[in-house]
Amino acid sequence: MHQQLSRTYPEQFLQIPLVFIGFSAGVVGAIAAAWGWQLLGGAVQAFIAVDGWGVPLGGTFPIYRISHDSFTHWSSALLGAGETSFYADPAVDHLVLWRSPQAVKGWQVSAIASQPIVYTTAATYIANLLRGVNLHKA
């Protein structure tokens, strides 16, 4: 990634804000890549962990968790809930969340207790994150 960006954008490649997305066990490598990018002086716009159960998440950038069921959501939040999160309700198979997020319905939850929870799809939640929509605003 570093080499490709530095060749394509030699003058400003570290200023390009990146969004990191990890799935399942790949969340471990993705969070390490985000930290590494930041250590190089790069900007991290957001980190999205899709079903990274059991992976502690932390950083100086916005973090979002997406879970295939309420138990994974609740238990993962103990290791870093993120700014907002999404969990499937009804629960779906782990791979369904990755393959068909448009078919997965559930709840968008904010870390700010006063914010309403919103029933939506995983695809809509992810699309809003990628568009940079401030999910703290109702």
Rosetta constraint file for C-alpha pairs under 8 A:
AtomPair CA 1 CA 5 HARMONIC 6.11 0.50
AtomPair CA 2 CA 6 HARMONIC 6.05 0.50
AtomPair CA 3 CA 7 HARMONIC 6.15 0.50
AtomPair CA 4 CA 8 HARMONIC 6.12 0.50
AtomPair CA 5 CA 9 HARMONIC 5.69 0.50
AtomPair CA 5 CA 10 HARMONIC 7.36 0.50
AtomPair CA 5 CA 13 HARMONIC 5.69 0.50
AtomPair CA 6 CA 10 HARMONIC 4.69 0.50
AtomPair CA 6 CA 11 HARMONIC 7.73 0.50
AtomPair CA 6 CA 13 HARMONIC 5.51 0.50
AtomPair CA 8 CA 13 HARMONIC 7.88 0.50
AtomPair CA 9 CA 13 HARMONIC 5.05 0.50
AtomPair CA 12 CA 16 HARMONIC 6.90 0.50
AtomPair CA 13 CA 42 HARMONIC 7.88 0.50
AtomPair CA 14 CA 40 HARMONIC 7.72 0.50
AtomPair CA 14 CA 41 HARMONIC 6.22 0.50
AtomPair CA 14 CA 42 HARMONIC 4.34 0.50
AtomPair CA 14 CA 43 HARMONIC 6.60 0.50
AtomPair CA 15 CA 42 HARMONIC 5.90 0.50
AtomPair CA 15 CA 43 HARMONIC 5.87 0.50
AtomPair CA 16 CA 42 HARMONIC 7.19 0.50
AtomPair CA 16 CA 43 HARMONIC 6.36 0.50
AtomPair CA 17 CA 42 HARMONIC 7.12 0.50
AtomPair CA 17 CA 43 HARMONIC 4.56 0.50
AtomPair CA 17 CA 44 HARMONIC 5.17 0.50
AtomPair CA 17 CA 45 HARMONIC 5.14 0.50
AtomPair CA 18 CA 43 HARMONIC 6.39 0.50
AtomPair CA 18 CA 44 HARMONIC 4.96 0.50
AtomPair CA 18 CA 45 HARMONIC 5.39 0.50
AtomPair CA 18 CA 46 HARMONIC 7.07 0.50
AtomPair CA 19 CA 44 HARMONIC 6.17 0.50
AtomPair CA 19 CA 45 HARMONIC 5.36 0.50
AtomPair CA 19 CA 46 HARMONIC 4.82 0.50
AtomPair CA 19 CA 47 HARMONIC 5.78 0.50
AtomPair CA 19 CA 48 HARMONIC 7.60 0.50
AtomPair CA 19 CA 130 HARMONIC 7.83 0.50
AtomPair CA 20 CA 30 HARMONIC 6.39 0.50
AtomPair CA 20 CA 31 HARMONIC 7.64 0.50
AtomPair CA 20 CA 34 HARMONIC 6.58 0.50
AtomPair CA 20 CA 44 HARMONIC 7.72 0.50
AtomPair CA 20 CA 46 HARMONIC 6.39 0.50
AtomPair CA 20 CA 47 HARMONIC 4.78 0.50
AtomPair CA 20 CA 48 HARMONIC 6.15 0.50
AtomPair CA 21 CA 27 HARMONIC 7.48 0.50
AtomPair CA 21 CA 30 HARMONIC 6.66 0.50
AtomPair CA 21 CA 47 HARMONIC 5.96 0.50
AtomPair CA 21 CA 48 HARMONIC 4.70 0.50
AtomPair CA 21 CA 49 HARMONIC 5.98 0.50
AtomPair CA 21 CA 50 HARMONIC 7.33 0.50
AtomPair CA 22 CA 26 HARMONIC 5.19 0.50
AtomPair CA 22 CA 27 HARMONIC 4.22 0.50
AtomPair CA 22 CA 28 HARMONIC 7.70 0.50
AtomPair CA 22 CA 29 HARMONIC 7.68 0.50
AtomPair CA 22 CA 30 HARMONIC 5.37 0.50
AtomPair CA 22 CA 31 HARMONIC 7.74 0.50
AtomPair CA 22 CA 48 HARMONIC 6.43 0.50
AtomPair CA 22 CA 49 HARMONIC 5.15 0.50
AtomPair CA 22 CA 50 HARMONIC 5.97 0.50
AtomPair CA 22 CA 52 HARMONIC 7.57 0.50
AtomPair CA 23 CA 27 HARMONIC 5.41 0.50
AtomPair CA 23 CA 49 HARMONIC 6.20 0.50
AtomPair CA 23 CA 50 HARMONIC 4.66 0.50
AtomPair CA 23 CA 51 HARMONIC 5.99 0.50
AtomPair CA 23 CA 52 HARMONIC 6.26 0.50
AtomPair CA 23 CA 98 HARMONIC 7.60 0.50
AtomPair CA 24 CA 49 HARMONIC 7.83 0.50
AtomPair CA 24 CA 50 HARMONIC 6.27 0.50
AtomPair CA 24 CA 51 HARMONIC 5.01 0.50
AtomPair CA 24 CA 52 HARMONIC 4.56 0.50
AtomPair CA 24 CA 53 HARMONIC 6.98 0.50
AtomPair CA 25 CA 29 HARMONIC 7.81 0.50
AtomPair CA 25 CA 52 HARMONIC 6.24 0.50
AtomPair CA 26 CA 30 HARMONIC 6.14 0.50
AtomPair CA 26 CA 52 HARMONIC 7.65 0.50
AtomPair CA 27 CA 31 HARMONIC 6.02 0.50
AtomPair CA 27 CA 49 HARMONIC 5.87 0.50
AtomPair CA 27 CA 50 HARMONIC 7.42 0.50
AtomPair CA 27 CA 52 HARMONIC 5.49 0.50
AtomPair CA 27 CA 55 HARMONIC 7.19 0.50
AtomPair CA 28 CA 32 HARMONIC 6.39 0.50
AtomPair CA 28 CA 52 HARMONIC 7.78 0.50
AtomPair CA 28 CA 55 HARMONIC 6.58 0.50
AtomPair CA 29 CA 33 HARMONIC 6.10 0.50
AtomPair CA 30 CA 34 HARMONIC 6.19 0.50
AtomPair CA 31 CA 35 HARMONIC 6.24 0.50
AtomPair CA 31 CA 47 HARMONIC 7.42 0.50
AtomPair CA 31 CA 57 HARMONIC 7.32 0.50
AtomPair CA 32 CA 36 HARMONIC 6.06 0.50
AtomPair CA 33 CA 37 HARMONIC 5.99 0.50
AtomPair CA 34 CA 38 HARMONIC 6.23 0.50
AtomPair CA 34 CA 44 HARMONIC 6.68 0.50
AtomPair CA 34 CA 47 HARMONIC 7.55 0.50
AtomPair CA 35 CA 39 HARMONIC 6.16 0.50
AtomPair CA 35 CA 59 HARMONIC 7.32 0.50
AtomPair CA 36 CA 40 HARMONIC 6.34 0.50
AtomPair CA 37 CA 41 HARMONIC 6.65 0.50
AtomPair CA 37 CA 42 HARMONIC 5.15 0.50
AtomPair CA 37 CA 43 HARMONIC 7.28 0.50
AtomPair CA 37 CA 44 HARMONIC 7.48 0.50
AtomPair CA 38 CA 42 HARMONIC 4.64 0.50
AtomPair CA 38 CA 43 HARMONIC 5.99 0.50
AtomPair CA 38 CA 44 HARMONIC 6.63 0.50
AtomPair CA 44 CA 61 HARMONIC 6.16 0.50
AtomPair CA 45 CA 61 HARMONIC 6.58 0.50
AtomPair CA 45 CA 62 HARMONIC 6.95 0.50
AtomPair CA 46 CA 61 HARMONIC 5.96 0.50
AtomPair CA 46 CA 62 HARMONIC 4.88 0.50
AtomPair CA 46 CA 63 HARMONIC 5.92 0.50
AtomPair CA 46 CA 64 HARMONIC 7.67 0.50
AtomPair CA 47 CA 61 HARMONIC 7.26 0.50
AtomPair CA 47 CA 62 HARMONIC 6.22 0.50
AtomPair CA 47 CA 63 HARMONIC 4.77 0.50
AtomPair CA 47 CA 64 HARMONIC 6.17 0.50
AtomPair CA 48 CA 63 HARMONIC 6.01 0.50
AtomPair CA 48 CA 64 HARMONIC 4.81 0.50
AtomPair CA 48 CA 65 HARMONIC 5.93 0.50
AtomPair CA 48 CA 66 HARMONIC 7.48 0.50
AtomPair CA 49 CA 63 HARMONIC 7.67 0.50
AtomPair CA 49 CA 64 HARMONIC 6.17 0.50
AtomPair CA 49 CA 65 HARMONIC 4.83 0.50
AtomPair CA 49 CA 66 HARMONIC 6.10 0.50
AtomPair CA 50 CA 65 HARMONIC 6.07 0.50
AtomPair CA 50 CA 66 HARMONIC 4.71 0.50
AtomPair CA 50 CA 67 HARMONIC 6.21 0.50
AtomPair CA 50 CA 98 HARMONIC 7.67 0.50
AtomPair CA 51 CA 65 HARMONIC 7.30 0.50
AtomPair CA 51 CA 66 HARMONIC 5.80 0.50
AtomPair CA 51 CA 67 HARMONIC 4.75 0.50
AtomPair CA 51 CA 68 HARMONIC 6.48 0.50
AtomPair CA 51 CA 72 HARMONIC 7.56 0.50
AtomPair CA 51 CA 94 HARMONIC 7.30 0.50
AtomPair CA 52 CA 65 HARMONIC 7.74 0.50
AtomPair CA 52 CA 67 HARMONIC 7.74 0.50
AtomPair CA 52 CA 76 HARMONIC 7.68 0.50
AtomPair CA 53 CA 67 HARMONIC 7.97 0.50
AtomPair CA 53 CA 72 HARMONIC 6.16 0.50
AtomPair CA 53 CA 75 HARMONIC 7.72 0.50
AtomPair CA 53 CA 76 HARMONIC 5.51 0.50
AtomPair CA 54 CA 75 HARMONIC 7.70 0.50
AtomPair CA 54 CA 76 HARMONIC 5.79 0.50
AtomPair CA 54 CA 79 HARMONIC 7.21 0.50
AtomPair CA 55 CA 76 HARMONIC 7.24 0.50
AtomPair CA 55 CA 79 HARMONIC 6.84 0.50
AtomPair CA 56 CA 76 HARMONIC 7.76 0.50
AtomPair CA 56 CA 79 HARMONIC 4.56 0.50
AtomPair CA 56 CA 80 HARMONIC 6.03 0.50
AtomPair CA 57 CA 63 HARMONIC 7.60 0.50
AtomPair CA 57 CA 79 HARMONIC 6.24 0.50
AtomPair CA 57 CA 80 HARMONIC 5.10 0.50
AtomPair CA 57 CA 81 HARMONIC 7.81 0.50
AtomPair CA 57 CA 82 HARMONIC 7.82 0.50
AtomPair CA 58 CA 63 HARMONIC 7.45 0.50
AtomPair CA 58 CA 80 HARMONIC 6.33 0.50
AtomPair CA 59 CA 63 HARMONIC 7.68 0.50
AtomPair CA 62 CA 82 HARMONIC 6.96 0.50
AtomPair CA 62 CA 83 HARMONIC 6.36 0.50
AtomPair CA 63 CA 81 HARMONIC 7.89 0.50
AtomPair CA 63 CA 82 HARMONIC 4.59 0.50
AtomPair CA 63 CA 83 HARMONIC 5.88 0.50
AtomPair CA 63 CA 84 HARMONIC 7.72 0.50
AtomPair CA 64 CA 81 HARMONIC 7.39 0.50
AtomPair CA 64 CA 82 HARMONIC 4.86 0.50
AtomPair CA 64 CA 83 HARMONIC 5.90 0.50
AtomPair CA 64 CA 84 HARMONIC 5.59 0.50
AtomPair CA 64 CA 85 HARMONIC 5.38 0.50
AtomPair CA 65 CA 73 HARMONIC 7.77 0.50
AtomPair CA 65 CA 81 HARMONIC 6.81 0.50
AtomPair CA 65 CA 82 HARMONIC 6.33 0.50
AtomPair CA 65 CA 84 HARMONIC 7.14 0.50
AtomPair CA 65 CA 85 HARMONIC 4.72 0.50
AtomPair CA 65 CA 86 HARMONIC 6.35 0.50
AtomPair CA 66 CA 73 HARMONIC 7.39 0.50
AtomPair CA 66 CA 85 HARMONIC 5.70 0.50
AtomPair CA 66 CA 86 HARMONIC 4.68 0.50
AtomPair CA 66 CA 87 HARMONIC 5.73 0.50
AtomPair CA 66 CA 122 HARMONIC 7.68 0.50
AtomPair CA 67 CA 72 HARMONIC 5.96 0.50
AtomPair CA 67 CA 73 HARMONIC 5.33 0.50
AtomPair CA 67 CA 86 HARMONIC 6.19 0.50
AtomPair CA 67 CA 87 HARMONIC 4.56 0.50
AtomPair CA 67 CA 88 HARMONIC 6.37 0.50
AtomPair CA 67 CA 97 HARMONIC 7.92 0.50
AtomPair CA 68 CA 72 HARMONIC 6.93 0.50
AtomPair CA 68 CA 73 HARMONIC 7.68 0.50
AtomPair CA 68 CA 87 HARMONIC 5.75 0.50
AtomPair CA 68 CA 88 HARMONIC 5.00 0.50
AtomPair CA 68 CA 91 HARMONIC 5.78 0.50
AtomPair CA 68 CA 92 HARMONIC 5.55 0.50
AtomPair CA 68 CA 93 HARMONIC 6.65 0.50
AtomPair CA 68 CA 94 HARMONIC 5.73 0.50
AtomPair CA 68 CA 97 HARMONIC 6.14 0.50
AtomPair CA 69 CA 73 HARMONIC 6.33 0.50
AtomPair CA 69 CA 87 HARMONIC 5.53 0.50
AtomPair CA 69 CA 88 HARMONIC 4.99 0.50
AtomPair CA 69 CA 89 HARMONIC 6.45 0.50
AtomPair CA 69 CA 90 HARMONIC 7.22 0.50
AtomPair CA 69 CA 91 HARMONIC 4.47 0.50
AtomPair CA 69 CA 92 HARMONIC 6.62 0.50
AtomPair CA 70 CA 74 HARMONIC 6.03 0.50
AtomPair CA 70 CA 87 HARMONIC 5.88 0.50
AtomPair CA 70 CA 88 HARMONIC 6.84 0.50
AtomPair CA 70 CA 89 HARMONIC 7.21 0.50
AtomPair CA 70 CA 91 HARMONIC 7.20 0.50
AtomPair CA 71 CA 75 HARMONIC 5.97 0.50
AtomPair CA 72 CA 76 HARMONIC 5.75 0.50
AtomPair CA 73 CA 77 HARMONIC 6.11 0.50
AtomPair CA 73 CA 86 HARMONIC 7.65 0.50
AtomPair CA 73 CA 87 HARMONIC 5.99 0.50
AtomPair CA 74 CA 78 HARMONIC 7.05 0.50
AtomPair CA 75 CA 79 HARMONIC 7.67 0.50
AtomPair CA 76 CA 80 HARMONIC 6.90 0.50
AtomPair CA 76 CA 81 HARMONIC 6.93 0.50
AtomPair CA 77 CA 81 HARMONIC 3.96 0.50
AtomPair CA 77 CA 82 HARMONIC 7.64 0.50
AtomPair CA 81 CA 85 HARMONIC 7.16 0.50
AtomPair CA 81 CA 111 HARMONIC 7.06 0.50
AtomPair CA 82 CA 111 HARMONIC 6.87 0.50
AtomPair CA 83 CA 110 HARMONIC 6.19 0.50
AtomPair CA 83 CA 111 HARMONIC 5.43 0.50
AtomPair CA 83 CA 112 HARMONIC 7.90 0.50
AtomPair CA 84 CA 108 HARMONIC 6.89 0.50
AtomPair CA 84 CA 109 HARMONIC 5.51 0.50
AtomPair CA 84 CA 110 HARMONIC 4.19 0.50
AtomPair CA 84 CA 111 HARMONIC 5.67 0.50
AtomPair CA 84 CA 135 HARMONIC 7.11 0.50
AtomPair CA 84 CA 136 HARMONIC 7.65 0.50
AtomPair CA 85 CA 108 HARMONIC 5.59 0.50
AtomPair CA 85 CA 109 HARMONIC 5.21 0.50
AtomPair CA 85 CA 110 HARMONIC 6.36 0.50
AtomPair CA 85 CA 111 HARMONIC 7.91 0.50
AtomPair CA 86 CA 106 HARMONIC 6.80 0.50
AtomPair CA 86 CA 107 HARMONIC 5.39 0.50
AtomPair CA 86 CA 108 HARMONIC 4.36 0.50
AtomPair CA 86 CA 109 HARMONIC 6.06 0.50
AtomPair CA 86 CA 122 HARMONIC 7.02 0.50
AtomPair CA 86 CA 125 HARMONIC 7.41 0.50
AtomPair CA 87 CA 106 HARMONIC 5.48 0.50
AtomPair CA 87 CA 107 HARMONIC 5.48 0.50
AtomPair CA 87 CA 108 HARMONIC 6.83 0.50
AtomPair CA 87 CA 122 HARMONIC 7.98 0.50
AtomPair CA 88 CA 92 HARMONIC 6.60 0.50
AtomPair CA 88 CA 104 HARMONIC 6.23 0.50
AtomPair CA 88 CA 105 HARMONIC 5.59 0.50
AtomPair CA 88 CA 106 HARMONIC 4.08 0.50
AtomPair CA 88 CA 107 HARMONIC 6.50 0.50
AtomPair CA 88 CA 122 HARMONIC 7.60 0.50
AtomPair CA 89 CA 104 HARMONIC 7.93 0.50
AtomPair CA 89 CA 105 HARMONIC 5.99 0.50
AtomPair CA 89 CA 106 HARMONIC 4.38 0.50
AtomPair CA 89 CA 107 HARMONIC 6.87 0.50
AtomPair CA 90 CA 105 HARMONIC 7.14 0.50
AtomPair CA 90 CA 106 HARMONIC 6.87 0.50
AtomPair CA 92 CA 96 HARMONIC 6.36 0.50
AtomPair CA 92 CA 97 HARMONIC 6.91 0.50
AtomPair CA 92 CA 104 HARMONIC 7.30 0.50
AtomPair CA 93 CA 97 HARMONIC 6.91 0.50
AtomPair CA 94 CA 98 HARMONIC 7.32 0.50
AtomPair CA 95 CA 99 HARMONIC 6.09 0.50
AtomPair CA 96 CA 100 HARMONIC 5.46 0.50
AtomPair CA 96 CA 101 HARMONIC 7.11 0.50
AtomPair CA 96 CA 104 HARMONIC 7.72 0.50
AtomPair CA 97 CA 101 HARMONIC 5.10 0.50
AtomPair CA 97 CA 104 HARMONIC 6.44 0.50
AtomPair CA 97 CA 122 HARMONIC 7.58 0.50
AtomPair CA 100 CA 104 HARMONIC 6.86 0.50
AtomPair CA 101 CA 121 HARMONIC 6.92 0.50
AtomPair CA 101 CA 122 HARMONIC 4.96 0.50
AtomPair CA 101 CA 123 HARMONIC 4.77 0.50
AtomPair CA 102 CA 121 HARMONIC 5.99 0.50
AtomPair CA 102 CA 122 HARMONIC 6.16 0.50
AtomPair CA 102 CA 123 HARMONIC 4.66 0.50
AtomPair CA 102 CA 124 HARMONIC 7.26 0.50
AtomPair CA 103 CA 121 HARMONIC 6.87 0.50
AtomPair CA 103 CA 122 HARMONIC 7.73 0.50
AtomPair CA 103 CA 123 HARMONIC 7.91 0.50
AtomPair CA 104 CA 121 HARMONIC 5.42 0.50
AtomPair CA 104 CA 122 HARMONIC 5.66 0.50
AtomPair CA 104 CA 123 HARMONIC 7.66 0.50
AtomPair CA 105 CA 119 HARMONIC 7.18 0.50
AtomPair CA 105 CA 120 HARMONIC 5.71 0.50
AtomPair CA 105 CA 121 HARMONIC 4.29 0.50
AtomPair CA 105 CA 122 HARMONIC 6.32 0.50
AtomPair CA 106 CA 119 HARMONIC 5.53 0.50
AtomPair CA 106 CA 120 HARMONIC 5.69 0.50
AtomPair CA 106 CA 121 HARMONIC 5.95 0.50
AtomPair CA 106 CA 122 HARMONIC 7.10 0.50
AtomPair CA 107 CA 117 HARMONIC 6.38 0.50
AtomPair CA 107 CA 118 HARMONIC 5.53 0.50
AtomPair CA 107 CA 119 HARMONIC 4.66 0.50
AtomPair CA 107 CA 120 HARMONIC 6.19 0.50
AtomPair CA 107 CA 121 HARMONIC 7.88 0.50
AtomPair CA 108 CA 117 HARMONIC 5.56 0.50
AtomPair CA 108 CA 118 HARMONIC 5.06 0.50
AtomPair CA 108 CA 119 HARMONIC 6.34 0.50
AtomPair CA 108 CA 120 HARMONIC 6.93 0.50
AtomPair CA 108 CA 125 HARMONIC 7.30 0.50
AtomPair CA 109 CA 115 HARMONIC 7.92 0.50
AtomPair CA 109 CA 116 HARMONIC 7.36 0.50
AtomPair CA 109 CA 117 HARMONIC 4.93 0.50
AtomPair CA 109 CA 118 HARMONIC 6.89 0.50
AtomPair CA 110 CA 115 HARMONIC 6.10 0.50
AtomPair CA 110 CA 116 HARMONIC 7.47 0.50
AtomPair CA 110 CA 117 HARMONIC 6.91 0.50
AtomPair CA 110 CA 135 HARMONIC 7.89 0.50
AtomPair CA 110 CA 136 HARMONIC 6.81 0.50
AtomPair CA 112 CA 136 HARMONIC 7.85 0.50
AtomPair CA 115 CA 136 HARMONIC 6.82 0.50
AtomPair CA 115 CA 137 HARMONIC 7.81 0.50
AtomPair CA 115 CA 138 HARMONIC 7.28 0.50
AtomPair CA 116 CA 138 HARMONIC 7.17 0.50
AtomPair CA 120 CA 124 HARMONIC 6.65 0.50
AtomPair CA 120 CA 125 HARMONIC 6.99 0.50
AtomPair CA 121 CA 125 HARMONIC 6.28 0.50
AtomPair CA 122 CA 126 HARMONIC 6.11 0.50
AtomPair CA 123 CA 127 HARMONIC 5.96 0.50
AtomPair CA 124 CA 128 HARMONIC 6.07 0.50
AtomPair CA 125 CA 129 HARMONIC 6.36 0.50
AtomPair CA 126 CA 130 HARMONIC 6.21 0.50
AtomPair CA 127 CA 131 HARMONIC 6.10 0.50
AtomPair CA 128 CA 132 HARMONIC 6.26 0.50
AtomPair CA 128 CA 133 HARMONIC 5.29 0.50
AtomPair CA 128 CA 135 HARMONIC 7.68 0.50
AtomPair CA 129 CA 133 HARMONIC 5.87 0.50
AtomPair CA 129 CA 134 HARMONIC 7.78 0.50
AtomPair CA 129 CA 135 HARMONIC 7.62 0.50
